[in-house]
């Protein structure tokens, strides 16, 4: 899963949001690393909708413009959590210490 997709799904995990709110929440959650442009966001939302990971929760006209609110589906929630587990396992490879590296550290500290 690409990082922008991960943060779009993460932005929707607590509540349904409209496009601009998704952009802001994804940027906040990623600490500024993910800055979605409208075209990127809506292409991703269209794809995620077709994959049944998100759904349109509500459509309204605000100031003469259509505003859709998107909601994470069960499938999207599962995919998000699976990706989080995959990333945690990958991080553990780097953070973890093999018995050999622990022995080397103990030797250096002794």
C-alpha positions in Angstrom: 0.0 0.0 0.0 1.3 3.4 -0.9 1.8 6.0 1.8 -0.9 8.4 0.6 -3.4 5.6 0.5 -2.4 4.5 4.0 -3.0 8.1 5.3 -6.3 8.5 3.5 -7.6 5.4 5.1 -6.1 6.4 8.5 -7.8 9.8 8.2 -11.2 8.1 7.8 -10.8 5.7 10.7 -12.4 7.8 13.4 -15.2 9.5 11.4 -16.5 10.3 7.9 -14.8 13.3 6.3 -15.1 15.4 3.2 -12.2 15.8 0.8 -10.6 18.9 2.3 -10.8 17.4 5.8 -9.2 14.2 4.5 -6.3 16.3 3.0 -5.8 18.1 6.3 -6.1 15.0 8.5 -3.7 13.0 6.3 -1.2 15.8 6.5 -1.6 16.0 10.3 -1.3 12.2 10.8 1.8 12.0 8.6 3.4 15.0 10.3 3.5 16.9 7.0 5.0 14.1 4.9 1.8 13.5 2.9 0.4 16.6 1.2 -2.4 15.5 -1.1 -3.5 17.6 -4.1 -7.1 17.5 -5.1 -6.5 15.4 -8.2 -4.5 12.8 -6.3 -7.0 12.7 -3.5 -10.1 12.2 -5.7 -8.3 9.7 -7.9 -7.4 7.7 -4.8 -10.9 8.0 -3.4 -12.4 6.8 -6.7 -10.1 3.8 -6.6 -10.7 3.1 -3.0 -14.5 3.3 -3.6 -14.3 0.9 -6.4 -12.2 -1.5 -4.2 -14.9 -1.1 -1.5 -12.5 0.3 1.0 -14.3 3.5 1.4 -17.9 4.6 0.5 -19.7 7.8 0.1 -21.5 8.4 3.4 -23.3 11.5 2.3 -23.7 13.9 -0.6 -24.8 17.5 -0.2 -24.6 20.8 -2.1 -22.6 23.4 -0.2 -22.3 26.9 -1.7 -23.4 25.5 -5.1 -20.9 22.7 -5.1 -21.3 19.0 -4.5 -19.6 17.9 -1.3 -19.2 14.2 -0.6 -18.4 12.8 2.8 -16.4 9.5 2.7 -16.5 6.7 5.2 -14.1 3.8 5.9 -15.7 0.4 5.2 -14.9 -2.8 7.1 -12.8 -3.9 4.2 -10.9 -0.6 4.3 -10.4 -0.9 8.1 -9.0 -4.4 7.7 -6.6 -3.3 4.9 -5.4 -0.4 7.1 -4.8 -2.6 10.1 -3.1 -5.2 8.0 -0.8 -2.6 6.5 0.0 -1.2 10.0 0.9 -4.7 11.1 3.1 -5.2 8.0 4.9 -1.9 8.7 5.4 -2.8 12.4 6.9 -6.1 11.5 9.2 -4.4 9.0 10.3 -1.9 11.6 10.9 -4.7 14.1 13.5 -6.2 11.7 15.5 -3.0 12.0 14.8 -2.2 15.6 15.2 -5.8 16.8 18.5 -7.2 17.9 19.8 -10.5 16.9 21.5 -12.6 19.5 24.8 -11.9 17.8 24.3 -8.1 17.9 23.3 -8.3 21.6 26.5 -10.2 22.4 28.6 -7.7 20.5 27.0 -4.8 22.5 27.5 -6.6 25.8 31.2 -7.2 24.9 31.7 -3.5 24.0 30.0 -2.3 27.2 31.9 -4.8 29.4 
